[in-house]
Amino acid sequence: MAGVECSGPAFRHGSETEMTATSPMPSPPVLETPRLVLRPLRRKDGPVIQHRFPHWEIVRHLSAGIPWPYPPDGAATHVDACLGEMARGEKAHWALIPRSGPADLIGMISLWPDDGVSRSQRGFWLAPEFHRRGLMMEAAERVTAYAFLDLGWPELWFTNAQENLGSRRIKEKQGARLVDLMIGRFVGGPGPQMVWHLLREDWMARMAA
């Protein structure tokens, strides 16, 4: 499936100062791509997430910590947790809004600092009817630019279930290197989990080319 990493609802260019794993993240800004507006998650997004997220095609490759079957209050609980994380500067969570409609979110993308242990700094999901259009690649590139150019991070770590070909293709297109393979715990059961590493200089060289 296209564009799902190992997380989900449980779930100004030129910064001169690089953030560390202990630095709080700033409030996430609105980001834009040719076809999407990425705006910070809001409490009112809960009902839309409750409608769009709980599909087996989305959740099967996500972390086993996500409740399944998805409970009626799953999205509301997740949004509350996300808002708390943003308020504490722990993570940034964006709703993906297509410029051509609909007016509500069609997925999410999240970003957080490296903790030195998990080797995972990004998660995303996209409603199945919007797969195979390159939309999540747009969102991933814009959030990567924010991490490297605005926040000044030197590297990013990503993970995905090996069977998640859509998520794997995004890492490959971004120029990330596959550095490890381990056993992960997913909603669909245990299985191989890929670990990827992307250096800022490598990403910037690809963008310049």
Residue pairs with C-beta under 8 A, 6 or more apart in sequence:
1 57
1 58
1 61
1 128
1 131
1 164
1 165
1 166
2 126
2 131
2 132
2 136
2 166
2 167
2 169
3 107
3 124
3 125
3 126
3 131
3 135
3 136
3 137
3 140
3 166
3 167
3 170
4 58
4 61
4 62
4 124
4 125
4 126
4 160
4 164
4 166
4 167
5 62
5 120
5 122
5 123
5 124
5 125
5 158
5 159
5 160
5 164
5 167
6 61
6 62
6 63
6 120
6 123
6 159
6 160
6 161
6 184
6 186
6 193
7 62
7 63
7 110
7 120
7 123
7 124
8 53
8 58
8 59
8 62
8 63
8 66
8 108
8 123
8 125
9 49
9 53
9 66
9 70
9 74
9 75
9 78
9 79
9 108
9 125
10 63
10 65
10 66
10 67
10 74
10 77
10 78
10 81
11 62
11 63
11 66
11 78
11 81
11 82
11 108
11 110
11 123
12 29
12 150
13 149
13 150
14 149
14 150
15 149
15 150
15 151
15 152
16 152
17 152
18 151
18 152
18 153
18 154
19 25
19 113
19 151
19 152
19 153
20 113
21 113
21 114
21 115
21 116
22 113
23 89
23 113
24 88
24 89
24 90
25 86
25 89
25 90
25 91
25 92
25 111
25 112
25 113
25 151
26 89
27 40
27 86
28 40
28 86
28 92
28 93
28 94
28 111
29 40
29 146
29 150
30 37
30 38
30 39
30 40
31 37
31 38
31 94
31 142
31 143
31 146
32 38
32 142
33 138
33 139
33 141
33 142
34 99
34 138
35 98
35 99
35 100
35 135
35 138
36 96
36 97
36 98
36 99
36 135
36 138
36 139
36 142
37 97
37 99
38 94
38 95
38 96
38 97
38 109
38 139
38 142
38 143
39 94
39 95
39 97
40 86
40 92
40 93
40 94
40 95
41 79
41 82
41 83
41 86
41 93
41 94
41 95
41 108
42 79
42 95
43 79
43 80
43 83
45 75
45 79
45 95
45 104
45 105
46 75
46 76
46 78
46 79
47 75
48 104
48 105
49 75
49 78
49 79
49 105
49 108
50 70
50 72
50 74
50 75
50 76
52 105
52 106
52 107
52 127
53 59
53 70
53 74
53 75
53 125
53 127
54 68
54 69
54 70
54 74
55 127
55 128
57 128
58 125
58 126
58 127
58 128
59 66
59 68
59 70
59 187
59 188
60 186
60 187
60 188
61 160
61 161
61 163
61 164
61 167
61 186
61 187
61 188
62 125
62 186
62 187
63 185
63 186
63 187
64 185
64 186
64 187
66 187
67 74
68 187
71 77
82 91
82 93
82 110
85 91
85 93
85 112
86 92
86 93
90 112
91 110
91 111
91 112
92 110
92 111
92 112
93 108
93 109
93 110
94 108
94 109
94 110
94 139
94 143
95 105
95 107
95 108
96 105
96 106
96 107
96 108
96 109
96 126
96 135
96 139
97 103
97 104
97 105
97 106
98 106
98 130
98 135
106 126
106 127
106 130
106 135
107 124
107 125
107 126
107 127
107 130
107 135
107 136
107 139
108 123
108 124
108 125
109 122
109 123
109 124
109 136
109 139
109 140
109 143
110 122
110 123
110 124
111 121
111 122
111 143
111 146
111 147
112 121
112 122
113 121
113 153
114 121
114 153
114 155
114 156
114 157
118 157
119 157
119 159
119 180
119 195
119 197
120 157
120 158
120 159
120 195
121 147
121 156
121 157
121 158
122 140
122 143
122 156
122 158
124 136
124 139
124 140
124 167
126 135
126 136
131 166
136 166
136 170
137 170
137 173
140 170
140 174
141 174
144 156
144 174
144 198
144 203
147 153
147 156
148 156
148 200
148 203
148 204
153 200
154 199
154 200
155 197
155 198
155 199
155 200
156 176
156 197
156 198
157 195
157 196
157 197
157 198
158 171
158 176
158 195
158 196
158 197
158 198
159 184
159 193
159 194
159 195
159 196
160 167
160 168
160 171
160 193
160 194
160 196
161 167
161 184
161 186
161 188
161 191
161 192
161 193
161 194
162 168
162 181
162 191
162 192
162 193
162 194
163 191
163 192
168 194
171 178
171 194
171 196
171 198
174 198
174 203
174 206
175 198
175 202
175 203
175 206
176 196
176 197
176 198
177 196
177 197
177 198
178 194
178 195
178 196
179 195
179 196
179 197
180 194
180 195
181 192
181 193
181 194
181 195
182 192
182 193
182 195
183 190
183 191
183 192
183 193
184 190
184 191
184 192
184 193
186 193
